[in-house]
Amino acid sequence: MEIELTALVDLQAGHPFRGSVPEDPDGNAYALQMRDISPEGGVVWSGLVRTSLEKHKSAVWLQPGDIVFVARGMRNYALCLEEVPLPAVCSQYFFLLRVKAPNLLPEFLAWQINRAPARRYLASHAEGTDQLSIRRGVLEALPIVVPGLEQQQRIVALAKDAGRERQVLETLIHNREQQLDALAFELRAAHPLNR
């Protein structure tokens, strides 16, 4: 049975910075921006901009288990935060999803949002010409399937294994490309062009 996402999570827009995030080396917070994350590499926490948040505004601080959803651009995807080592908020280009259903693993939900059925749904509802975006109502209506916890855990473990395999393969490909480049340089050194 499919359930709309809104029944499973508390969904909030990212922190409403006006324009770019103002840097403050003595600030009380860090801002997670689109440049700081990737679906393959997770979050590069060391790259976050330090900023100041006004005391009277209530900030929604990121915490482990939160899911950040990239709502703008060509790649809309979800990322489950396994750790949050800094006092951080996400910027206005994200939606923050906090699972409220006791029978749903955040890692599983992020996995399902990133798979083909959800991606098709989101792509068919994306709006904009210059920059595509996903409206809040569209994301809230996303159909989600919630199997038993044991099956969720198996799927999450399988997805983590696939991610590790992808990293190993990418490393092997990169190493092979470096070997081939070195060989090309050796050939040029051994056979200089006749001028």
Helices and strands as residue ranges (DSSP letters): E 2-4, G 5-7, E 9-13, E 29-32, G 34-36, E 37-38, E 42-43, G 45-47, E 49-51, E 67-70, E 78-80, E 88-90, E 94-99, H 106-113, H 116-125, H 136-140, E 143-145, H 149-190
